């Protein structure tokens, strides 16, 4: 008879065990005494569970009987849970997520029999970067179990995507023509599966960098994964120039036609800007009517089309001397009845010319009979800019006054000679004629005889140096003072 309770064989740490020879003895019976025998049975992990053995009952008379009995092979040894020699690594994906899969954490756990290692899948994200832990459970076929805490590493090998900012950064130059793209000014919209830091080195810029320039944007995550991109930034100049007039106002000298031009660059001043600039002033045509101070607009424009303007002065001058020209017809001065006259101040004005307006002047000259004929005077031509020139001109002094022929106060007397003849000589009849200048009185010689005794007449002519003449009839008396010769 098999034992009421089936014997149990517990495997040792090597997964081995033995149903010993007497371990299987049961409750066999005999009419006499008996001996139960069951051969020792070696078992291993492959025998776990219900097994059989033969139980033989033999009495002293060698009577025997046998039966097949059950025994149970059990394993009560817990596995030894051992972490893997190399901690598993979970690499995050492009979304910053990853999973330690269920079998990824299996280690080198041991058991006296076969075992199964299990580690629950562990979801990780960027917040788990670095060393993390999981529980490794070792379970054998007999549900003996053991666990341990193991390490695994979460890593990120995804390089960031370096992306330039949607709107290129702008650097505005200061009043010194300088500026800086600051270290964080160029940060863009770079992306990473985890957190990142964007860096761009500060760049010092000047006027020579106006326009589009480039810088390097570097995106680095917390795991030293890095990527870079070349990005654009724009350097602009918003500073208006300071338009400054020239220290010395420009001068425009009129030409011989009384015209001139302030040329486009003649009015450039000392304007300033933080960068380069161009000064422009439109050409200004001027004429005699603009003599003196005038104004023009000076515009200062830099290379960024910033502009400023100011009103500046310039001076229009005339340095052309007039051409002094005597009048085509020399002026004439007619002496008055006193033999005097004057070349008045404007009497000698001629046909002088100038590129602008002028005034002709000639000093008044007092003249007398001693100046009759051609004389000279100085004609001065002066314009409004005090330019002057002179010429020596002729004028003529004339006497148009006729003398006043006057008979002598006492009529001349002609005394006949012994022949009864006589002559009123040429100058005998000169009287007291007058003229504004010198004159000559002439009266032709008049021959007389006895027939002319008594009152007679002659013509007295008064002529001056200008051939002006006048005449009058004068009386003279013919007398005979010769006594007769009485002859017997």
C-alpha positions, 0 to 999 in steps of 0.5 A: 500500500502506498503511503497515505501522503505521497512523499515529496522530494525538494530539489536542492540549489542545483536543481537535483533531489532523491527519493530515498529508499525508505522515503516511499514506504507506505502502509503495506500489510502482511499476515506476518512481518514484512519489509517495504522497499522502494528503490532510491529515485534521483530527480531533477528539474525536469521531474517537477510535479507528480512522479511514480515509483515502485513500492515492494512489500516482502515478508519473511517468507519471501512473499512479495507484492508491489504497487506503483506509488506517486511522489511529488518533486517540488522546487522551493528555491527562490531564483537569484535576481541579477541585473544585467552586467551592462545597464540597458540604454533607452534612446529617446525618439524625435518626440522626446519619448522612449520605452524600456521594453519588457525584455530589454532589462533582462539580466543574468538572474540564476535559479536551480531550475529554469526561470523567467525574467520580467521587467515591466515596460517603462515609458520615459521622456526628456524629464527622465534623462540620465540614470533611472531604475526598474524592477527585475523579477526572476520567477521559476516554473514553481512560482518561486520569485525574487526581484531586484532594482536595476539601473538603466540609462535614458539618453538623447542622441537627436540633434536639434534642428537649428532654425533661423528666426522667421523675421531676420533680426535688425541691428540699428547703427547708433550715432557713431555708426556702430552696433552689435548683434547681441548674443541672444538677439539672433535666437530663432525657432530651433526645435529639439525633442527635448529642451535646447539652448540657442546661442549666437555670438555677439557680432560688432558691426559698423557702417561697412556692414550695412545691408544683409549680413550672416551669423551662425545660430547654434542649437544645443540640447541638454545632452550636448547634441548640437546643430547649427545654421547660417542665418541672416540679419540686417544692418540698418542706419536710421540716423539722419545726417546733420546738414551743415552749411559751409563755414565760408559762404560760397561766392558766385561771380557773374560773367560778362553777360551778368549771369552765373550759376551756383554749381551743384557741388559748389554749396557743399558744406561740412555736413556730418553723419554716422556713416558716409553721406553725399551733399547735394545742392541744386544748381542755382542760376543767378543774374544781376538782380540777385547781387548780394546775399542769396540762399540755397538748400543744402541736402545731406543724404546718406547711403541709407537714404536718410536725409536732412536739409538746411538753408544756406547763404551764398553771395552773388558778386560782380567783378566785371569792370564796366567799359567806359565809352565816350558818347558817339557825338562829342557834347557841345557847350555853348558859351553864354553872353558872359562868355561862360559855360559848364559841361554839366555832370551828366552832359558827358554821359556816353554809351558805356556798357556793363554786365549789370547796371551802371552809372556814368559820371563826369564832373561838371567843368566850368569853361570860358572863352579861353576854352573854345574848341576841343577840350577833354573830360573824364567819363567814369562808368561805375556799376552797382558793385563799385567796379569802375572804369574811365575814359578820356572824352572830347567835348567842344566849346562853341560861341554862338553869340554875335557881337554887338557892333557899336559905332564910336562915341565920337564920329571919326573925321577925315580931313581932306589933303591938299589934293582934296582927297582923304581916306577913312582908314580901316581902323579909324572907324572902330567903335566900342563894339562888345562880345562875350568873347574877344572880337575884332572890329573892321571897317573898310577903308573909305576914300573921300574927296571934296564931293564928300564934304560933310557927314558920310557913313561907313559900315562897322563890322564886329567879328569874334573868334568864333566867326560870329559877326555883326555890323552897323552903319556909322557916321564920319565927317569929311572936312577940309581945313586947307586954306585956298592959295590966293594967286594973283 
